Amino acid sequence: MDYETEIFRTYQVKRDALIPYGFVKQGNTFSLSKPMSDANLRMEITINEDGKVRAVIIDNAFEEEYTQFRMEHTGGEFVSKIKEEFIAVLSDVRTHCFTKIYFVSDQANRLAQRIKTKYGDKPAFLWEKTPDCAVFKNPSKEKWYALVMNIPGVKVHSMQDHIDILNVKLPQDQIENLLERDGFVPAYHMNKKHWITILLDESLDDDEIMTYIAESHGGIRHRDEWIVPANPKYYDVIGEFQKTDTITWNQNAHIQNGNTVYLYFGLPYSAILYQCIVVETDLLIPDDKGNMKKHMRIQRIKTYDSDQYPLSLLKQYGVKSVRGARSMPEHLSRLINQVQ
């Protein structure tokens, strides 16, 4: 049995405490030899440059490793005594030379620190049977906005034996698009329509993940920014904007006065070309068959070059395609508006 992993799972080595404790430095590795109560045995403990602990019991007479205590179904008073002593020694090393951290992975711990700095929230470990599972709760709403778990990698199609994951709550259309990217999988143990799982294996950078956490922290609120498709084959928007800054547009049921609309053009541009603001809504205009349809008036605010926000870039932020009016992902809005 791998007692070392269990004992040091959520602990980080304090290197400046190792030598005072009795460890000897050899290159980037620290080692400690410690006699056991049975004079025929000794413990050899090594801590590598990554802070990983490995301990063995050596039979002094034969200079061979003693492993009986690691076998789960091996009993006997002597074996039990050796196992207890082995665990006690490692626990003492942990007490004096290690510090408690929240999670197993470096990325999960970095994100926890950023959440604490930004919102003042600490992870809450609610379940005794799952000590590696914690939630972050928005105190003003009394609702979870993030959940970190350490689970077997196979459960989320990861090659790692165990992996830290993060669940956040996002809009459904955003979830659908993000699932097309590496680093995202359907929500583990959560409602898959409203939550998504992010693999904390360094495949995504912390800044991007923090934008999803921020969105989840704020809750699924009414959207005030939209990406709307424009087909130049049917409507010469570019020509119209050369004449005036304000044009009439079909009104999506969810778009309201004062909202921001980003016009996305298909081929040959495949890019966002305009940022507009909705200045008037609920204009009734007949279509070709005489049916009254709601329209809105939008005013151009900014014009973009086609290479500024192409589809290839939008895909990196979860926008796989724009077939109809869709909400603007917060992290993409931050990029376009340069909001930190």
N, C-alpha and C positions, 0 to 999 in steps of 0.2 A: 504494500500500500504506500502511496506517495504522501507521507505525513508532511513533508516540507511544503508542498503546494497548499495544503489545507491550513497549515499554521501561519504561513506568510502571505496568504492570498491577497489581502487588502492592506499590506504593510509595505513601507518604503524604507530602505536602509539609510541609516545616518552614518556616513562613512567616518566622520570625525570621532565617532564613539567606538569604532571597532578596535583600534590599537589599545586604547585605555582598558578595554574589556579583556584583552589578551590575544587578539588576532595578530597575525604576522602578515605583512604585505609582501607579496611576491609578484612583481609586475603590476597588472591591474586586478589581481586576485588576492583576496584575504583568506587566510587559513588559520584554523585553531585545532590543536590536538588536546583532548581532555580525557583523563583516565576515568573509568567507570567504577562503580562500587565493587564489581567483580574484577579482581586484579588481572584476570586473563583477557580483559576486553578494554578497548579505548574507543572514543569517538573522534572522527576526523570531520571537521566542518569546513566547507569552502563557500565563499561568496564571490561570484564572478563580477565582471565589470558592469553587468546589467542589473546587479543586485539580487540575482537568483541564488537561492540557498540549496546546497546539496550536502547531505550528511551520511556518513557510513559508520558502521561499527566494525572494528577490526579485531580479529583473534590474534593476540600478541604472539602466541606460540607458533602459529603457522603463517602469520602475516596475510591472512585471507579474510575476506569480508564475511561477516556473520549476518545472515538474512532471515533467519527463522521468524523474528518478531514482525516482519512485514507480511507474513502469510496470514490471511484473514482467519483461516480455520485451524490454525495451529494453537494449541492450548498449553497448559502446564504453568506451574507457579513461576518457574525460572524465566520462561519466555515472557510472561505477563509483566514480571518485574523489570526486565530489560526494556520492554516497550514503554512502560510508564516512565522509566528514567530517561529514555531517549526523547520522549515528548517533553518532559520537564526541562531538560537541558535546552532544547530548541525554544521552548516558551520563555525561558530566562533570557536567551539571546535576543528574542523578539522584544522583550520588555526593556532591555537596556540599550539595544543597538538599532531599533527600528521605530518608526512612527506610524500611527494609524492614518490611512487614507480612505477616501470614500469608496473607490471602485478599483477594479483590477487593472483596467487599461489606462495608459497615460492620457489618452484623448478624453475619456470619460471624466477623469479628474480635472483636466484643464477646463472642460466645459462647465463642470460643477463650480469651479472657482469663478469663471466669468459670469455665471448665473448669480452667484452670491454677490459679486461686485455690482452687477447691473440692477438686480431686483431685491437684493438682501435676503434671498430665499436659500435655505439649506435643504439638502435631501432628507427626506423622512423615511426611515427604514421601519416599515409597518409590520412585517411578517417575520416571525422568529424562524420559520422553516425555510425562508428564502432570504438569508442575510445579505446577499449580493443584489437585492432588488430594492430600489428606492424611488419615491415619487417627489416631484416638485409641485407645490400647490400655490396658486395665486390667492393670497389671503383675503383680498378684497372681494373675490368671487367664490371662495371656498371650493375651487375646482382644480383638478389636476391639469397641468399643461405639459408635463414631461414625465416620462417613466424610464428609468435605466435598469436593465437586467443583464446578468451574466448567464448565458445559456450555452448548451452544446452547439457548436458551429453547424452541425448537420441539420439542425432545425431551421436554419435560415440559409441553407445552401452555401455555407462557408467552409473552407478547408481547415480552419482552425479547430482545435479540440473544443475550446470554449471561447466565446466572444462576448464583449459588451455590446449591447444594442440600446438604441434610444427610440422611444415612441413619442411622436408629437401629433397634435390634432391640426389638420389643414383642410381647406375646401376640397370637395370631391374632385373637381376638374383638375386641380393642381396635383392631387394624389395620383390620378390616372396618368398624367404626363410624367411625373417623377418616377413612376414605376418602370418607365422605359430606360432609365439610367442605372448604371452600376452604383452600388452603395445603398440602394433602396430596395426593400422587399415589402410584400403585404404585411400589414400590422400583425405582430406576434402577440397572441392572447388579448387582442383589443378589437373593437369594431372596425372592420376593414374599410367601411365606407367613409369613416371620419378620421381614422388614425393611419399613420404610416410608420414603418420601422426603418431607422437609419442605422447602418452597420458602423460601429465605431472602430474601424480598422485602419484609419488614416487614409481611406480612399477618397474622402471628402475633407476639405479644409475646415478648420474651426469657424472661420468667419461666415462661410456659407451656412453651416449648421446653426449658428447663432441666429441667422435670419429666420429660419424655420421655428426655432424656439421662441423668438420674439413674436412671430405670428400666432403661434399656439398660445402664448402667454396672454395676448390681447383678446383671444377668443375669435370665433368665426363671426365677424361683424359684417354689417352692410358694406359692400364694396363701393368705393367712389372713383376707382380707376379701371378702365376697360381697354381691351385690345379688340378692335373691330376690323373685319376684313373689308378691303376695297378692291373691286375688280375693274382695272382700267379698260377692259374690253367693253364694258357696259356703261361706264360713267367716267368721263374724262375729268377726274378730280384734280389732277395736276393743272390742267388747263383752267379749271374754275378758280383754283387758288391763285392763279396768275392774274385773275381779274378782280378778285375780292377775297377778303379774309374770312367771310362768313358764308356758309352754304347750308342747304337743307339735307337731312339724312334720315333714313328709316330709323324709327325709335324702338330699341329693345325695351321690353316691359320692365326691366330692372334698372335701366339707366335713368337718372334723375337730373334735374337742373343743378348746375354747378359741378357735376362730375367731370372727370378728365377722360378723354377718349384718344387713344393712340390708333391711327389708321395704318393697318398692315396691308401692303400691296403684294399680290401674288406675282407670278412670272410676268415680265422678265426681271422684276426687282427682288421679290422674296425678302422683303424687309419692312420695318416700320419707317415711314417717311414723314409722318406729321404727328404732332401733339396738339390736341384741340381741347377747348372747354365747352361744355354744353351751356348755351345761353338762353334757350327757350325749349320747352317740351310741349307735348300734347297738341301739336298742330295737325288738324285733320285735313288730309289731302287725298283726293280720289286717285285710285290706281287705274290701269288701262281698262278695267272692266267697270269702272264707276264705283267701286267699293271704297268707302272711306277708311284710310289707314293713318295711324299715328306717325307723325314725323317730329323731328327735333332740329334745332338750328345749332350748328357747332361753329366755333370761331377758332381759327388757326392761331396757335401760340408759338410753336417752334416748327422748323423744317429741318429734317435730318438727311444727310447723305445716305445713299443706299448701302454703303459699307460700314455705317456706324452700328446699326442694330439689325443685321441680317438674320435669317432663320437659323443659320448655323450657330449663332450666338444665343438666340432665344431658346434653342433646344437645351443648351447648357443650364438654363434657368427653369426648365420644366415645361416650356411651351413647344410641344412637338409639332403642332399645326394650328392654324386659325381658320376654322370653317364657319364660325359664327361668333357673335359677341361673347367674349369671355373675360373673366376678372383678371386683372394684372397681378401676377405674383409679387408679393411685397419685396422679396429680395431683388427682383428685376427692376421694380420701381426705384429701389434704393440706388441701383447702378445708374439708371437713366438720370435720376435727379441728384445723384452724388450725395445722398444722405448717409451719414455715418451712424 
